[in-house]
Amino acid sequence: MKEMFDERTNKVKEDLSISAARASAATLYQATGIGIKVDYATKDFSGMIRTLKTMLEYAINLNDAETLSDIARLIVNSWELINREKSHDKRVDSTLLGIALEVLPRLSASDVQVPRLFEMINQIQSDKSNTPQSQK
């Protein structure tokens, strides 16, 4: 009887520990998201990319469809904002391409962000292939 009680107690402790870790990751995800707005306002595009990478790590850790969709939306929106300012900077595009390719397989095929990610990926790859060797 004591053994069964100990097993259940340990299971509850484990579940609480997992819940606390998920809650922390979710809080950090939301808090880090504020950084993107600050980075954009200060035109710190490298900072935006670092923030997106951090948020992607939290989103992957949470493994929640809504959070993964949100980070995909932020990736595409950030790419669009940066391109308005920097006009397809190849290093930025390359980094964002890598981030997009990392989140894409984690989304369900029916996610509304999937077509936007594919469009972004295709645009970056198209721009890459149209760039003369000397500019790469």
Buried (B, 14 or more C-beta within 10 A) or exposed (E): EEEEEEEEEEEEEEEEEEEEEBEEBBEBBEEBBEBBEEBBEEEBBEBBBBBBBBBBBBBBBBEBEEBBBBBBBBBBBBBEBBBEEBEBBBEBBEBBBEBBEBBBEBBEEEBEBBEBBEEBBEBBEEEBEEEEEEEE
